[in-house]
Amino acid sequence: MSTTPSDKARLLIVEDDDELAGLLIEYLGPHGFGISRVASGDAGAERILETQPDLVILDLMLPEANGLDVCRRVRESYGGAILILTASQSDADHIVGLELGADDFVIKPIEPRVLLARIRTQLRRRSGARTPDRADKDGVLEVGPLRLDIPSRDVSVEGQALLLTTMEFDILLALAHHAGSVVERQELYVSILGIEYDGIDRGMDVHVSRIRRKLQSAGFDPGRLKSVRGVGYLLAHR
């Protein structure tokens, strides 16, 4: 396990394969990350909640709790990014992971440059969000009772705080910035995921559904976050 200087993004690798974990640490370490590693699901969940790393690289097949169990256990108390490693090509498996709060997937066998690009995308969104023009001088954007504090990445509804993942915050921020107008699905894929929408992937729908449920739990009218069939999504002013 490496020590983590305060100026480095902190990555936690939850992987039971010693060889793969070693290769990931060897490849990612020189790119300026502070890296630690645990080898089981239970230890991973405990470490995530205890240390709140900036990003978790989480294998699905783990001893004790599996990767999906870990997502389920930590997501409500962990606001960082979760990037899952999986050998599965199944869309159904990926959708389950997204429903449980994963932000992205990398398919095994892992291409290190792809993994590095996905990590940097997640971290860049977390630390470098542009303040939308509609935000006030303090970087606060409000849509009715919904309040997004952009510098701190805090979200609340009439003072009740919501815990959103990195991905969920960025999606909601994009929709709030364009409140009252439809944001095309393709635009969200490009601006947030950095990829073109292939016309099939359902990942964005899953993220929006999770955001809607969280807003509803805080008393926000879920009907104001609309899916516009065949086009994209709309956050209504009223």
C-alpha positions in Angstrom: 0.0 0.0 0.0 1.3 3.4 -0.9 1.1 6.6 1.1 -1.0 9.4 -0.4 0.3 12.9 -0.5 -2.4 15.5 0.0 -2.1 17.0 -3.5 -2.7 13.7 -5.3 -6.0 12.2 -6.3 -6.6 9.3 -4.0 -7.5 6.0 -5.7 -8.6 2.8 -4.0 -8.2 -0.4 -5.9 -10.5 -3.2 -4.6 -9.1 -6.3 -6.4 -8.3 -9.8 -5.2 -6.1 -10.7 -8.1 -2.6 -9.9 -6.8 -1.1 -9.9 -10.3 -3.7 -7.5 -11.8 -3.6 -5.2 -8.8 0.2 -5.0 -9.0 0.0 -4.2 -12.7 -2.6 -1.4 -12.1 -0.5 0.1 -9.3 2.6 -0.1 -11.4 0.9 1.6 -14.4 -1.2 4.2 -12.6 1.4 5.2 -9.9 3.6 7.3 -12.2 0.6 9.3 -13.4 0.4 11.2 -10.1 -2.1 9.2 -8.1 -1.9 8.2 -4.5 -3.0 4.5 -4.6 -4.1 2.0 -1.9 -5.4 -1.4 -2.4 -7.5 -4.0 -0.5 -8.3 -7.5 -1.7 -11.9 -8.3 -0.5 -15.3 -6.8 -0.8 -15.8 -6.4 3.0 -12.5 -4.7 3.4 -13.3 -2.5 0.3 -16.6 -1.3 1.7 -15.0 -0.5 5.1 -12.1 1.4 3.5 -14.3 3.4 1.2 -16.4 4.6 4.0 -13.5 5.3 6.3 -11.2 7.1 3.9 -13.6 8.5 1.2 -11.1 8.2 -1.7 -11.6 10.3 -4.8 -12.2 7.3 -7.0 -12.7 3.5 -6.4 -11.6 0.9 -9.0 -13.8 -2.0 -8.0 -13.7 -5.5 -9.3 -17.1 -7.3 -9.6 -15.9 -10.7 -8.6 -14.5 -10.5 -5.1 -14.3 -12.7 -2.0 -16.8 -12.0 0.8 -19.0 -9.2 -0.6 -19.0 -8.9 -4.4 -18.6 -5.6 -6.3 -22.4 -5.0 -6.6 -22.8 -5.6 -2.8 -20.0 -3.1 -2.1 -21.8 -0.5 -4.3 -25.0 -1.1 -2.5 -23.4 -0.8 0.9 -21.4 2.4 0.3 -23.2 4.5 -2.3 -25.5 6.4 0.1 -22.5 7.6 2.2 -19.9 7.9 -0.5 -19.9 10.8 -3.0 -16.8 9.9 -5.0 -16.6 8.0 -8.3 -16.9 4.2 -8.6 -15.4 2.6 -11.7 -16.2 -1.1 -12.0 -13.9 -3.7 -13.6 -15.9 -6.6 -15.2 -15.4 -9.4 -17.6 -19.1 -9.3 -18.4 -20.3 -7.9 -21.7 -23.9 -8.1 -20.6 -25.9 -4.8 -20.8 -28.2 -6.2 -18.0 -25.2 -6.6 -15.7 -24.0 -3.0 -16.4 -27.5 -1.6 -15.8 -27.7 -3.3 -12.4 -24.3 -1.7 -11.5 -25.4 1.7 -12.6 -28.7 1.3 -10.6 -26.6 0.6 -7.6 -24.5 3.7 -8.1 -21.5 2.8 -10.3 -20.3 5.7 -12.5 -18.6 3.8 -15.3 -17.3 0.4 -16.4 -14.1 -1.0 -17.9 -14.3 -4.4 -19.6 -11.6 -7.0 -19.0 -9.1 -7.7 -20.3 -8.1 -4.1 -19.3 -6.4 -1.8 -21.7 -4.4 0.5 -19.3 -4.7 3.6 -21.5 -8.5 3.2 -21.6 -8.6 2.8 -17.8 -6.4 5.9 -17.3 -8.6 7.9 -19.6 -11.8 6.9 -17.8 -10.2 7.7 -14.4 -9.1 11.1 -15.6 -12.6 11.8 -17.0 -14.2 11.0 -13.7 -11.7 13.1 -11.7 -11.8 16.0 -14.1 -15.6 16.2 -13.8 -15.3 16.1 -10.0 -12.8 18.9 -9.7 -13.2 21.1 -12.7 -16.9 21.8 -13.3 -17.4 25.2 -15.0 -19.8 27.5 -13.2 -22.8 28.0 -15.4 -23.8 31.5 -16.5 -27.1 31.2 -14.6 -25.3 30.7 -11.3 -25.0 33.7 -8.9 -21.6 35.3 -8.0 -21.0 32.6 -5.3 -21.5 29.8 -7.9 -25.0 28.8 -6.6 -27.6 27.7 -9.2 -31.3 27.5 -8.1 -34.3 26.0 -9.9 -37.3 26.4 -7.6 -36.5 24.7 -4.3 -33.5 22.9 -5.8 -30.1 24.5 -4.9 -26.8 23.5 -6.4 -23.6 24.9 -4.8 -21.2 24.4 -7.6 -17.8 25.1 -5.9 -18.7 22.6 -3.1 -20.8 20.3 -5.3 -23.5 20.3 -2.6 -27.2 19.8 -3.6 -30.2 20.5 -1.5 -34.0 20.8 -1.7 -35.4 23.4 0.7 -32.4 22.9 2.9 -32.4 19.1 2.8 -29.1 17.8 1.6 -28.9 15.2 -1.2 -25.9 12.9 -1.7 -25.2 12.6 -5.4 -22.5 10.7 -7.1 -20.0 12.6 -9.3 -21.9 11.5 -12.4 -25.3 12.4 -11.0 -24.2 15.9 -9.9 -22.8 16.7 -13.4 -26.0 15.5 -15.1 -28.2 17.5 -12.8 -26.0 20.5 -13.1 -26.3 20.3 -16.9 -30.1 20.0 -16.7 -30.4 22.8 -14.2 -28.2 25.1 -16.3 -30.7 24.6 -19.2 -33.8 24.4 -17.0 -36.9 24.9 -19.0 -35.3 23.5 -22.2 -34.7 20.0 -23.4 -31.1 18.8 -23.2 -30.4 16.2 -25.9 -29.2 12.8 -24.8 -26.4 13.0 -27.3 -25.2 16.3 -25.7 -25.0 14.7 -22.3 -23.1 11.7 -23.5 -20.5 13.9 -25.2 -20.2 16.6 -22.5 -20.3 14.2 -19.5 -19.1 10.8 -20.7 -16.9 12.1 -23.5 -18.4 9.6 -25.9 -20.9 9.6 -28.7 -24.4 8.1 -28.0 -24.8 4.9 -29.9 -28.6 5.0 -29.9 -28.8 1.9 -27.7 -27.0 2.5 -24.4 -29.4 3.0 -21.4 -26.8 4.2 -18.9 -28.0 7.8 -19.0 -31.6 6.8 -18.4 -30.5 4.9 -15.3 -28.6 7.9 -13.9 -31.5 10.2 -14.5 -33.9 7.8 -12.8 -31.6 7.6 -9.8 -31.5 11.4 -9.6 -35.3 11.6 -9.9 -35.7 9.2 -7.0 -33.2 11.1 -4.8 -35.0 14.4 -5.6 -38.3 12.9 -4.8 -37.1 11.6 -1.4 -36.2 15.2 -0.5 -39.6 16.5 -1.5 -38.9 17.8 -5.0 -41.7 17.1 -7.5 -40.3 14.2 -9.6 -42.5 15.2 -12.5 -40.3 18.2 -13.1 -37.5 16.0 -14.2 -38.8 14.6 -17.5 -37.6 12.2 -20.0 -38.5 13.3 -23.5 -38.9 10.2 -25.6 -36.4 10.0 -28.4 -34.8 13.3 -27.6 -33.4 13.8 -24.1 -34.3 15.3 -20.7 -36.0 18.4 -19.3 -35.8 20.0 -15.8 -38.9 22.2 -15.6 -38.8 25.6 -13.9 -42.2 25.0 -12.4 
